[in-house]
Amino acid sequence: MRPLTSAPTAGVGLLLTVLGHSVGWPFVEGGSAQLTDALVAALEVGRGQLQTGWWIRSLAELPPSKAVLLDVTPRQLLALAGDRLSGGYRRAMERFRYGAGICKVDFALSGPVPWTNPGCRQAGTVHLGGTFEEVARAEAEVAAGRHPEFPYVLVAQAGTADPSRAPLGGQTLWAYCHVPSGSDVDMTPRIEAQIERFAPGFRDLVLAKVHRTARDQEAYDPNCVGGDIASGAQDLWQTFCRPAPRWDPYRTPLPGVYLCSASTTPGPGVHGRCGELAALSALRHSFGISEVPDLRRLAPNQGPAPAAC
Ligand SMILES: Cc1cc2nc3c(=O)[nH]c(=O)nc-3n(C[C@H](O)[C@H](O)[C@H](O)COP(=O)(O)OP(=O)(O)OC[C@H]3O[C@@H](n4cnc5c(N)ncnc54)[C@H](O)[C@@H]3O)c2cc1C
């Protein structure tokens, strides 16, 4: 999500490469909703209740409680808290920076992508861009506020690991490329051209497709400000001081109110660590519990967890 000349990008690349080679990049069998369902089941075992479809516009709407954990970015925290936040913390939240957006396309295909490179036919995730110089140029263009003609494209083909994702013989595929923040440009033709470049015949397999511009992405999930799926620019400063330089980045100055989103350290990704660390902070400061039980023991005892492919 950053120009390749900026400081932490090599570190992030190295980390993801090591993870890819040591444990792989998992897909959840049956689709990512299975993971949500497993989390909800664990919540219910702990006698928790989940309520969805309720858009929160102010902290005042929330029922009284010892702790509130907000899965939002600093911009929404400011809106939710209104004038209850002031001083240095408010200014720090206002200074929080967001990064580039994405344009994403979902495809239904009549068969597997005919990648020229046989290795790509087995990979769950394929990063397309040509040479290093081409990828660097594309990312530099996005950082300069332009839409690259030959974008770097991230392609996920879960069907290579999980055949249940599509009817027999078919394939599902999604791909995105980076675009300037707030873009409403549909990059589908450029994304398709990049895939076709490395997999001639790809276009003939497309049964259906639907795209989401960066602006659509924010409308779908307001945590993606300007289409930024990282919930905030991950430059060197915001990698370590996220969302602001604080000993406990999850606590806000409002009593019992915590931030638990990817706008906190250790940042974006589906690792769940931001939520875990925020929960530990809430247990410590709002409930006086510092000895935390092994949360995994609370997991529902109803058969195996959804398999990661
Ligand atoms: C297309 C795509 C591909 C990605 N690929 C990867 C990947 O391969 N690997 C990886 O590790 N990460 C990936 N990510 C990033 C990862 O999904 C995010 O970093 C992660 O989901 C952030 O988690 P979060 O809980 O902070 O926020 P979110 O997952 O965005 O959840 C926040 C939730 O809060 C809701 N919400 C916000 N405000 C309110 C409100 N006022 N009232 C009620 N509800 C509200 C939102 O609707 C949303 O459901 C990807 C993201 C996208 C979009």
The ligand as an SDF file (V2000), in Angstrom:
LIG
                    3D

 53 58  0  0  0  0  0  0  0  0999 V2000
  -10.3180   -6.8800   -0.3320 C   0  0  0  0  0  0  0  0  0  0  0  0
   -9.4640   -6.9870    0.9240 C   0  0  0  0  0  0  0  0  0  0  0  0
   -8.4020   -7.8730    0.9470 C   0  0  0  0  0  0  0  0  0  0  0  0
   -7.6220   -8.0030    2.0830 C   0  0  0  0  0  0  0  0  0  0  0  0
   -6.6240   -8.9390    2.0750 N   0  0  0  0  0  0  0  0  0  0  0  0
   -5.9870   -9.2040    3.2310 C   0  0  0  0  0  0  0  0  0  0  0  0
   -5.0840  -10.3130    3.3090 C   0  0  0  0  0  0  0  0  0  0  0  0
   -4.8640  -11.0510    2.3320 O   0  0  0  0  0  0  0  0  0  0  0  0
   -4.4530  -10.5320    4.4830 N   0  0  0  0  0  0  0  0  0  0  0  0
   -4.6700   -9.7640    5.5930 C   0  0  0  0  0  0  0  0  0  0  0  0
   -4.1160  -10.0450    6.6360 O   0  0  0  0  0  0  0  0  0  0  0  0
   -5.5200   -8.7030    5.5350 N   0  0  0  0  0  0  0  0  0  0  0  0
   -6.1880   -8.4160    4.4030 C   0  0  0  0  0  0  0  0  0  0  0  0
   -7.0660   -7.3640    4.3480 N   0  0  0  0  0  0  0  0  0  0  0  0
   -7.1000   -6.4060    5.4710 C   0  0  0  0  0  0  0  0  0  0  0  0
   -7.9250   -6.8960    6.6330 C   0  0  0  0  0  0  0  0  0  0  0  0
   -9.1730   -7.3630    6.1500 O   0  0  0  0  0  0  0  0  0  0  0  0
   -8.1420   -5.7110    7.5940 C   0  0  0  0  0  0  0  0  0  0  0  0
   -6.8760   -5.2270    8.0410 O   0  0  0  0  0  0  0  0  0  0  0  0
   -8.9460   -6.1460    8.8250 C   0  0  0  0  0  0  0  0  0  0  0  0
  -10.2020   -6.6610    8.4300 O   0  0  0  0  0  0  0  0  0  0  0  0
   -9.1500   -4.9640    9.7490 C   0  0  0  0  0  0  0  0  0  0  0  0
   -9.9520   -5.3990   10.8310 O   0  0  0  0  0  0  0  0  0  0  0  0
  -10.7640   -4.3680   11.7170 P   0  0  0  0  0  0  0  0  0  0  0  0
  -11.5200   -5.1860   12.7040 O   0  0  0  0  0  0  0  0  0  0  0  0
   -9.8460   -3.3010   12.1790 O   0  0  0  0  0  0  0  0  0  0  0  0
  -11.7940   -3.6240   10.7530 O   0  0  0  0  0  0  0  0  0  0  0  0
  -12.9280   -4.1940    9.7940 P   0  0  0  0  0  0  0  0  0  0  0  0
  -12.6630   -5.6210    9.4170 O   0  0  0  0  0  0  0  0  0  0  0  0
  -13.0440   -3.1800    8.7080 O   0  0  0  0  0  0  0  0  0  0  0  0
  -14.2540   -4.1980   10.7110 O   0  0  0  0  0  0  0  0  0  0  0  0
  -14.8470   -3.0050   11.1730 C   0  0  0  0  0  0  0  0  0  0  0  0
  -16.3550   -3.2530   11.2590 C   0  0  0  0  0  0  0  0  0  0  0  0
  -16.9740   -2.2170   12.0380 O   0  0  0  0  0  0  0  0  0  0  0  0
  -18.1390   -1.7780   11.3500 C   0  0  0  0  0  0  0  0  0  0  0  0
  -18.3880   -0.3860   11.7330 N   0  0  0  0  0  0  0  0  0  0  0  0
  -17.5620    0.6720   11.5570 C   0  0  0  0  0  0  0  0  0  0  0  0
  -18.1190    1.7770   12.0450 N   0  0  0  0  0  0  0  0  0  0  0  0
  -19.3360    1.4160   12.5670 C   0  0  0  0  0  0  0  0  0  0  0  0
  -20.3900    2.1100   13.2170 C   0  0  0  0  0  0  0  0  0  0  0  0
  -20.3260    3.4300   13.4520 N   0  0  0  0  0  0  0  0  0  0  0  0
  -21.5040    1.4280   13.6090 N   0  0  0  0  0  0  0  0  0  0  0  0
  -21.5830    0.0860   13.3950 C   0  0  0  0  0  0  0  0  0  0  0  0
  -20.6180   -0.6300   12.7760 N   0  0  0  0  0  0  0  0  0  0  0  0
  -19.5060    0.0370   12.3620 C   0  0  0  0  0  0  0  0  0  0  0  0
  -17.7760   -1.9100    9.8800 C   0  0  0  0  0  0  0  0  0  0  0  0
  -18.9430   -1.9430    9.0720 O   0  0  0  0  0  0  0  0  0  0  0  0
  -17.0040   -3.2510    9.8860 C   0  0  0  0  0  0  0  0  0  0  0  0
  -17.8920   -4.3410    9.7890 O   0  0  0  0  0  0  0  0  0  0  0  0
   -7.8830   -7.1980    3.2170 C   0  0  0  0  0  0  0  0  0  0  0  0
   -8.9570   -6.2990    3.2040 C   0  0  0  0  0  0  0  0  0  0  0  0
   -9.7580   -6.1900    2.0710 C   0  0  0  0  0  0  0  0  0  0  0  0
  -10.9330   -5.2430    2.0650 C   0  0  0  0  0  0  0  0  0  0  0  0
  1  2  1  0
  2  3  1  0
  2 52  2  0
  3  4  2  0
  4  5  1  0
  4 50  1  0
  5  6  2  0
  6  7  1  0
  6 13  1  0
  7  8  2  0
  7  9  1  0
  9 10  1  0
 10 11  2  0
 10 12  1  0
 12 13  2  0
 13 14  1  0
 14 15  1  0
 14 50  1  0
 15 16  1  0
 16 17  1  0
 16 18  1  0
 18 19  1  0
 18 20  1  0
 20 21  1  0
 20 22  1  0
 22 23  1  0
 23 24  1  0
 24 25  2  0
 24 26  1  0
 24 27  1  0
 27 28  1  0
 28 29  2  0
 28 30  1  0
 28 31  1  0
 31 32  1  0
 32 33  1  0
 33 34  1  0
 33 48  1  0
 34 35  1  0
 35 36  1  0
 35 46  1  0
 36 37  1  0
 36 45  1  0
 37 38  2  0
 38 39  1  0
 39 40  1  0
 39 45  2  0
 40 41  1  0
 40 42  2  0
 42 43  1  0
 43 44  2  0
 44 45  1  0
 46 47  1  0
 46 48  1  0
 48 49  1  0
 50 51  2  0
 51 52  1  0
 52 53  1  0
M  END
$$$$
